[in-house]
Amino acid sequence: MIYKILKVLAWIAVKIYFRKISCENEVNIPKKGAVLLVGNHPNSFLDAVVLAVLMKRPLHFLARSDVFDKPWKQWILSKLHMIPIYRLQEGKENLGKNEVTFERCQKLFEAGQIVLIFPEGLSIAEKRLRKLKKGAAKVAFQSEAAHDFGLDIEVVCVGINYSHPTQARQALMIDFAKPFPMKDFKEEYQAHPAQAIHSLNEEIEKRISDKIVIIEPRNREHFAEQLFVLGRNESKKNPENSFLKNLNDLRIEQRITTLLPNIPPKEIQKVEDYFQELQTYHLHDVFIAGNTFKNNIFYLSSYLTLPLYYLGLLFYYPLANFAHQTAEKKVKNTQFYTSVHFALHFGMVLLFNLFLFVFLTFIFHFIYALLGLFASLFLGYFTLNFYEWKQDIIIKRHYLRLFKKNTPLINQLKMERKEIIKSIFSESRVLSK
C-alpha cells in the first residue's frame, strides 16, 4: 500500500523534475513472470525511482546496506521494496549477510516478480559504462540452479540517460532492450559456472551499452556535450539533415559519439571557439540556430498572471531554496547531489501540502481542503513554468538587443555555426558510418 501511494507521488515528482521524458521499448518488459532488470547506474537512487514510476509492474531493487542503519529506516525501506546489499566498504564481516539477500531475491523470482540490480555496483554521474560486478549474475544463476532452471527468468537490460545528470529540469531518456532467458546459459553454467557468469555479464554489458550514451575518449567529454547541444538544436531547425534525420535526442547523442574519435583537433578548436564566443556575449546556440521565435498565447497572457506568479514564489521559493542549499552543504559526492536534491525538494513540497490540507480540513470542510490542495499544486507547477518562461524571455531580449546593436557579430556567429554543422554533421560522415 505504501509503495503504491509513494509511486503515485513520485510519478508526479519525476514528471515535474524532468522537463522532457522519453521511454522507449517498454513492450520489451514481460507482462508477467520473473524478470531480472539490469541497467547502468549514473544517478544514485534516482535511477531506481524513475524506473519504478515509469514501469507498470512493481519493482524490487537492491540498495546499499548503509541506508538501512536504523530500525525505522529498515521498516520504511522494506515497504518500498528495497533490499540491502552489503559491500566490502560496509565491513568484510557483513558480506555473509548477502546470502540472506540472495534468498530474498530467489523468493521474489519464484513469485514471478521483477528484481532490479545495478551491476556496476557504484554510481558515478558520467556517460559511460563501468566494469560489471558479478552480483546480478550470481543472484540469477543461484535462483535458477535451485530450480533446475525452471523459474524461466527473463533478463531485461535498460539504459538510463540524463542530458545533464546533476541538473534539474533536463531530459531523461530510457530505453529497454529485448529480453533473453536465463535458460540460454543453462548448459554452460552446469559445466563451468564461472565462465557462465562471465558470459552473462558480457551479454548484459553489450545490451546496456547499446542503450546508453558512451563518451570515449574521456578527454572529449566537454567537446561531446557541445556537439550534443548543436545536434539537438540542429534537428529542430533542420529535421531533414541526413545525419540527424528521424532521430530523437538519445539517438542523436549516440550517433554523435561515433564521430568523436575521428574528429581532427582543428575542427574541435572551431567548436570550442564558437562556444567560447557564445559565453563571452551571454548567448545560447539555440538562438543562433534560429528556431525559437514562435508565437505562443501563453507568452502574451502571462504578464496578466504576474500576481499569481509572485504568490507562488512566496509559497514555493523558500522550499526550493532550502532543498538547494541543504544539498549543496550536505552532499560531498557529486553523484548523490541530484538524488538528494530531488528527495529534499519534493519531500518539502509534500510536507507543505500535507500541512496545508490538514489545516484547511480543520478550518473548513474536507471538500474545500481538497480544492485548496489542488490549487496549491497547480500554483507550484504554474510558478515553475512561469519562472522558466521569464528566464527565456530575458535571454531572447538580450539576443534581439545584441542583434540590433551588433548585427555583424550575430551574422558571423551564424556563419561559424553553419560551417561547423556542414563539416561535422556532413553527408560524408553519414556514409562513413
PEPEMO-V955829 format. One record per pair of residues at least 24 apart in sequence whose ideal C-beta (glycine too) atoms are under 7 Angstrom apart, sorted by the first residue. I is the first residue (numbers start at 1). J is the second residue. If there is no record, write none. Layout:
i=I j=J
i=I j=J
//
This chain:
i=2 j=79
i=2 j=80
i=3 j=58
i=3 j=79
i=3 j=80
i=3 j=81
i=6 j=80
i=7 j=52
i=7 j=53
i=9 j=350
i=10 j=49
i=10 j=52
i=10 j=53
i=11 j=53
i=13 j=346
i=14 j=49
i=14 j=50
i=14 j=53
i=16 j=381
i=16 j=384
i=17 j=168
i=17 j=342
i=18 j=170
i=18 j=171
i=18 j=172
i=19 j=169
i=19 j=170
i=19 j=171
i=20 j=171
i=21 j=172
i=22 j=173
i=22 j=248
i=22 j=249
i=22 j=250
i=23 j=54
i=23 j=174
i=24 j=174
i=24 j=175
i=24 j=176
i=25 j=175
i=25 j=176
i=26 j=176
i=28 j=156
i=28 j=176
i=28 j=177
i=28 j=178
i=28 j=179
i=29 j=55
i=29 j=57
i=29 j=156
i=29 j=176
i=30 j=154
i=30 j=179
i=32 j=112
i=33 j=112
i=33 j=152
i=33 j=154
i=34 j=109
i=34 j=112
i=34 j=113
i=34 j=151
i=34 j=152
i=34 j=153
i=34 j=154
i=35 j=114
i=35 j=154
i=35 j=156
i=36 j=115
i=36 j=117
i=36 j=136
i=36 j=140
i=36 j=153
i=36 j=155
i=37 j=114
i=37 j=115
i=37 j=116
i=37 j=156
i=37 j=158
i=38 j=117
i=38 j=119
i=38 j=136
i=38 j=155
i=38 j=157
i=38 j=204
i=39 j=118
i=39 j=157
i=39 j=158
i=39 j=159
i=39 j=160
i=39 j=208
i=40 j=120
i=40 j=129
i=40 j=159
i=40 j=160
i=40 j=208
i=40 j=212
i=41 j=118
i=41 j=120
i=41 j=123
i=42 j=123
i=42 j=124
i=42 j=125
i=42 j=126
i=42 j=160
i=42 j=162
i=42 j=165
i=43 j=123
i=43 j=125
i=43 j=162
i=43 j=165
i=43 j=338
i=43 j=339
i=44 j=123
i=44 j=335
i=44 j=336
i=44 j=339
i=45 j=339
i=46 j=338
i=46 j=339
i=46 j=342
i=47 j=118
i=47 j=160
i=48 j=116
i=50 j=172
i=51 j=116
i=51 j=158
i=54 j=174
i=57 j=114
i=59 j=114
i=59 j=116
i=60 j=108
i=60 j=113
i=60 j=114
i=60 j=115
i=60 j=116
i=61 j=116
i=62 j=101
i=62 j=117
i=65 j=90
i=65 j=94
i=66 j=90
i=85 j=135
i=102 j=139
i=102 j=142
i=105 j=139
i=105 j=143
i=106 j=142
i=106 j=143
i=106 j=146
i=109 j=143
i=109 j=151
i=109 j=153
i=110 j=151
i=119 j=204
i=123 j=335
i=124 j=335
i=125 j=165
i=125 j=166
i=125 j=334
i=125 j=335
i=127 j=213
i=127 j=214
i=127 j=215
i=128 j=214
i=128 j=215
i=128 j=216
i=129 j=205
i=129 j=208
i=129 j=209
i=129 j=212
i=129 j=214
i=132 j=201
i=132 j=204
i=132 j=205
i=134 j=197
i=134 j=201
i=137 j=197
i=137 j=200
i=137 j=201
i=138 j=197
i=140 j=182
i=141 j=189
i=141 j=193
i=141 j=196
i=141 j=197
i=144 j=182
i=145 j=189
i=149 j=182
i=149 j=183
i=149 j=186
i=152 j=181
i=153 j=182
i=154 j=179
i=154 j=181
i=155 j=179
i=155 j=180
i=155 j=182
i=155 j=204
i=157 j=204
i=157 j=207
i=157 j=208
i=157 j=211
i=158 j=211
i=159 j=208
i=159 j=211
i=159 j=212
i=161 j=212
i=161 j=213
i=161 j=250
i=163 j=249
i=165 j=338
i=166 j=334
i=166 j=337
i=166 j=338
i=168 j=341
i=171 j=249
i=173 j=249
i=173 j=250
i=175 j=211
i=175 j=250
i=177 j=207
i=177 j=210
i=177 j=211
i=213 j=253
i=213 j=254
i=213 j=257
i=214 j=257
i=215 j=257
i=215 j=260
i=216 j=260
i=217 j=261
i=220 j=260
i=223 j=268
i=223 j=271
i=223 j=272
i=224 j=256
i=224 j=257
i=224 j=260
i=226 j=271
i=226 j=275
i=227 j=256
i=227 j=271
i=227 j=424
i=228 j=253
i=228 j=256
i=229 j=285
i=230 j=285
i=230 j=420
i=230 j=421
i=231 j=256
i=233 j=285
i=233 j=286
i=233 j=289
i=233 j=291
i=234 j=289
i=234 j=421
i=234 j=425
i=236 j=291
i=237 j=289
i=237 j=290
i=237 j=291
i=241 j=425
i=242 j=427
i=242 j=430
i=243 j=425
i=243 j=429
i=243 j=430
i=244 j=425
i=258 j=433
i=259 j=424
i=259 j=429
i=263 j=424
i=267 j=423
i=267 j=424
i=270 j=420
i=271 j=420
i=274 j=416
i=274 j=417
i=274 j=420
i=277 j=413
i=281 j=402
i=282 j=398
i=283 j=399
i=284 j=395
i=287 j=399
i=288 j=413
i=288 j=414
i=288 j=417
i=289 j=417
i=299 j=389
i=302 j=386
i=302 j=389
i=308 j=379
i=308 j=382
i=309 j=383
i=309 j=386
i=311 j=379
i=312 j=379
i=312 j=380
i=312 j=382
i=312 j=383
i=313 j=383
i=315 j=379
i=316 j=380
i=316 j=383
i=319 j=348
i=319 j=349
i=319 j=352
i=320 j=345
i=322 j=348
i=323 j=348
i=349 j=380
i=353 j=377
//
